[in-house]
Amino acid sequence: MTTMKKQYNFDEAIERHGTDCVKYDALTHFYGREDLLPMWVADMDFRSPDFVLNAIKERCNHEVLGYGIAPESYQKSVLDWLEIHYGICASSKEIHFIPGIVAGIAYALLSLTMPGDKILVTTPVYPPFLNLPKACQREVVCSPLKIEEGRFVIDFDNFERLAGDCKMLILSNPHNPAGTVWGKEVLTRVADICHKYGVIVVSDEIHADLTLPGHTHVSYSTVCPNAKTNSLTFMAPSKTFNIAGLGSSTCYIADPVLRERFFGWLDSMGVAGGNIFAFVGAEAAFANGEEWRLQMLDYIADNVRMLKNYLSTHLTKVKAVLPEASYLAWLDFTDYGFTHEELCNLFINKGRIALNDGTTFGGNAYKNCFRLNIGCPKSMLHDALERIRISLEA
């Protein structure tokens, strides 16, 4: 007798206004008005999974919320996930809880580099990669990506020339924006260059579990010995299971010397303790979430196809990099003939839609570009695309 799989409803519209969420309730702060369709912040508009919510509710049945520790069951769920999905056979001493990957990157900068050191990033890239080094008094060095056949590629001549002066690479793997999956050959070349020049690699793999059907994520540390001995890998259930508000992430380091430097710093500074619900939520997601994840990925893949079809039919001048992983698309509106400032005004005040401004991903080189979040019900995505089309009409 076969057991019927539970079918999850990703078409359901969830009302999020008034829940103190950044995506909806901070619109006025960031965009100047609240009546916008929010297609910006990288969380999804799907209901957080029932098995996570139920685990949190069950924990609340105990009426003391005192200091907590990472239970062995939580650590096992993380280790099992790493092994099953990415071939990382680790022990509990090789992983460490961190309260979010942005915080983890800041901690890596502070503990493993010095003020004035150069930090390499590939642009366009998630804005904290640019802002965190500056806040830590480090110098950001940008290696611009190229677009070939509708996907981002690394310009390795430029990358190696810049790497020689850098102390750390903050790598987005898969890449944010647009979810480009780098693959083993590309990552091995990155690892060889970084090993050659002594560049520590911080691999942000928060979107790894969102790799879409037909693509395969390769975790950076697994590609070759040079990668394994000189890297920190950050992963989290937050994007995958839409539980970013729990602040639950993991750092994996294979090399014992690098591990002692970073984990020792975390422990001595007291900055990487977890809260009760971060442990409970992550364990529930990793232990029970595979079927939900697979159904969600199929839904996102349909959204990618929907976006591609709409662009080819109604927004033919848009140059797009569509996701191979994640739910974030990169759209270039240059051929419509508007200035970047005009585009921002049209989207906000005519189309009434909030998109991520491309210039925040690497400066003026990305004028006329915007990031679109398609992790939402199809009705919402269609509304967003219609608003973009209306914005651009004369």
URGIJO-V811467 format. One record per pair of residues at least 12 apart in sequence whose C-alpha atoms are under 8 Angstrom apart, sorted by sequence separation. I is the first residue (numbers start at 1). J is the second residue. D is the distance in whole Angstrom. If there is no record, write none. Layout:
I:J:D
I:J:D
This chain:
79:91:7
143:155:8
221:233:7
236:248:6
237:249:7
319:331:6
320:332:6
357:369:7
358:370:5
79:92:7
220:233:7
236:249:4
318:331:6
319:332:5
344:357:8
357:370:5
358:371:6
24:38:6
119:133:7
205:219:7
235:249:6
236:250:6
308:322:8
318:332:6
319:333:7
356:370:5
357:371:7
23:38:6
143:158:7
234:249:7
235:250:5
318:333:5
355:370:6
356:371:5
76:92:8
143:159:6
234:250:6
235:251:7
317:333:7
318:334:8
355:371:6
356:372:7
23:40:7
75:92:7
203:220:7
234:251:5
318:335:7
355:372:6
23:41:6
233:251:6
234:252:7
304:322:7
317:335:6
318:336:8
355:373:8
22:41:8
119:138:7
121:140:7
123:142:6
143:162:7
232:251:7
233:252:5
304:323:7
317:336:7
23:43:8
118:138:6
119:139:6
120:140:6
121:141:6
122:142:6
123:143:6
124:144:7
232:252:6
233:253:6
115:136:7
116:137:6
117:138:5
118:139:5
119:140:5
120:141:5
121:142:5
122:143:5
123:144:5
124:145:7
141:162:7
232:253:5
115:137:5
116:138:5
117:139:6
118:140:6
119:141:6
120:142:6
121:143:6
122:144:6
123:145:6
231:253:7
115:138:5
116:139:6
118:141:6
120:143:7
122:145:6
231:254:8
304:327:8
109:133:7
114:138:7
231:255:8
141:166:8
169:194:8
228:253:8
229:254:7
230:255:7
343:368:7
102:128:7
106:132:6
110:136:7
228:254:6
229:255:5
248:274:7
105:132:8
106:133:7
109:136:7
208:235:8
228:255:7
231:258:8
300:327:7
340:367:5
152:180:6
179:207:8
203:231:7
205:233:7
206:234:7
207:235:8
230:258:7
340:368:5
151:180:7
201:230:6
202:231:6
203:232:6
204:233:6
205:234:6
206:235:5
339:368:7
340:369:8
106:136:8
163:193:7
169:199:7
171:201:7
173:203:6
174:204:8
181:211:8
200:230:6
201:231:5
202:232:5
203:233:5
204:234:5
205:235:5
206:236:5
210:240:6
248:278:5
338:368:8
14:45:7
163:194:7
166:197:8
167:198:7
168:199:5
169:200:6
170:201:6
171:202:6
172:203:6
173:204:6
174:205:6
195:226:6
199:230:8
200:231:6
201:232:6
202:233:6
203:234:6
204:235:7
205:236:8
206:237:8
209:240:6
246:277:7
247:278:6
248:279:7
353:384:7
13:45:8
14:46:7
122:154:8
165:197:8
167:199:5
168:200:5
169:201:5
170:202:5
171:203:5
172:204:5
173:205:5
179:211:8
195:227:8
202:234:8
206:238:8
207:239:7
246:278:5
13:46:8
14:47:7
160:193:6
164:197:5
166:199:6
167:200:6
168:201:6
169:202:6
170:203:6
171:204:6
172:205:7
173:206:8
174:207:6
183:216:8
187:220:6
191:224:8
206:239:7
207:240:7
221:254:8
12:46:7
163:197:7
168:202:7
170:204:7
173:207:7
174:208:6
181:215:7
183:217:7
184:218:6
192:226:6
248:282:7
334:368:5
353:387:7
173:208:7
181:216:7
182:217:8
183:218:6
188:223:6
191:226:6
192:227:8
195:230:7
246:281:7
333:368:5
334:369:8
352:387:7
353:388:7
10:46:6
163:199:7
181:217:6
182:218:8
187:223:7
188:224:6
191:227:5
332:368:6
333:369:6
351:387:5
10:47:8
332:369:4
351:388:6
243:281:8
331:369:5
332:370:7
184:223:6
188:227:7
330:369:7
331:370:5
351:390:6
330:370:6
331:371:6
347:387:8
350:390:8
351:391:5
129:170:7
330:371:5
331:372:7
347:388:7
350:391:6
120:162:8
329:371:6
330:372:6
120:163:7
174:217:7
328:371:7
329:372:5
241:285:7
328:372:6
329:373:7
347:391:6
237:282:6
328:373:5
329:374:7
346:391:5
120:166:6
126:172:8
173:219:8
327:373:6
328:374:6
346:392:7
118:165:7
119:166:6
120:167:8
125:172:8
173:220:8
327:374:5
328:375:8
118:166:5
119:167:6
120:168:6
121:169:6
237:285:7
241:289:8
327:375:5
117:166:7
118:167:6
119:168:5
120:169:5
121:170:6
122:171:7
237:286:8
117:167:6
118:168:7
119:169:6
120:170:6
121:171:7
125:175:7
126:176:6
119:170:7
125:176:6
126:177:7
125:177:6
241:293:7
124:177:7
240:293:7
113:167:7
113:168:8
336:392:8
304:374:8
303:374:7
303:375:8
300:374:7
315:389:7
300:375:6
303:378:7
310:385:8
314:389:7
303:381:8
307:385:8
213:297:7
212:297:6
213:298:7
211:297:8
212:298:8
210:297:7
212:300:8
213:301:7
212:301:6
108:202:8
105:202:7
101:204:7
101:206:8
215:324:7
215:325:8
212:324:6
211:324:6
212:325:5
211:325:4
212:326:7
210:325:5
211:326:6
210:326:5
208:325:7
210:327:8
207:325:7
208:326:8
207:326:6
104:234:8
86:217:8
86:218:7
86:219:6
101:234:6
88:222:7
101:235:7
87:222:8
101:236:8
100:236:8
178:321:6
179:322:7
180:323:6
181:324:6
178:322:6
179:323:4
180:324:5
181:325:7
178:323:5
179:324:5
180:325:6
178:324:7
179:325:4
100:247:5
104:251:8
178:325:8
179:326:5
99:247:5
100:248:6
101:249:6
178:326:7
179:327:7
99:248:5
100:249:5
101:250:8
112:261:8
178:327:8
179:328:7
98:248:7
99:249:6
111:261:7
112:262:7
178:328:5
179:329:8
97:248:7
98:249:5
111:262:6
174:325:7
177:328:6
178:329:5
97:249:6
98:250:6
176:328:7
177:329:7
178:330:5
97:250:5
98:251:7
177:330:6
96:250:6
97:251:6
108:262:7
111:265:6
95:250:7
96:251:5
95:251:5
96:252:7
95:252:5
94:252:6
95:253:7
94:253:6
107:266:8
94:254:6
90:254:8
94:259:7
96:263:7
152:321:7
150:320:7
151:321:5
150:321:5
151:322:7
150:322:7
99:272:6
98:272:5
99:273:7
97:272:6
98:273:7
99:274:6
97:273:7
98:274:7
97:274:7
49:241:7
48:241:6
49:242:8
178:371:8
48:242:6
177:371:7
44:239:8
47:242:8
48:243:7
43:239:6
46:242:7
42:239:7
44:242:6
43:242:6
43:244:7
70:274:7
69:274:7
74:279:6
78:283:7
81:286:6
68:274:8
74:280:7
77:283:6
68:275:7
69:276:8
67:275:8
68:276:6
71:279:8
74:282:7
78:286:7
67:276:8
70:279:6
74:283:5
77:286:6
73:283:7
77:287:6
65:276:8
142:362:8
56:277:6
59:280:8
56:280:6
55:280:7
56:281:6
55:281:7
52:280:8
53:281:8
52:281:5
55:284:6
52:282:8
130:361:8
52:284:5
130:362:7
51:284:6
52:285:6
127:360:6
51:285:7
124:358:8
127:361:5
126:361:6
127:362:7
49:285:8
125:361:5
51:288:7
124:361:5
125:362:7
51:289:8
123:361:7
124:362:5
123:362:6
49:289:8
124:366:7
49:292:7
8:292:7
10:296:7
42:328:8
8:295:7
7:295:8
10:299:7
36:348:7
39:353:7
40:354:6
37:352:6
38:353:6
39:354:6
40:355:5
41:356:8
36:352:5
37:353:5
38:354:5
39:355:5
40:356:5
31:348:7
35:352:7
36:353:5
37:354:6
38:355:7
39:356:8
36:354:6
31:354:7
27:354:8
44:373:8
46:375:8
44:374:8
45:375:6
46:376:6
40:371:7
42:373:7
44:375:5
45:376:5
46:377:7
40:372:6
41:373:7
43:375:7
44:376:6
45:377:7
39:372:6
40:373:6
39:373:5
39:374:7
39:384:8
37:384:7
13:377:7
11:376:8
12:377:7
10:376:8
11:377:5
10:377:6
11:378:6
11:379:8
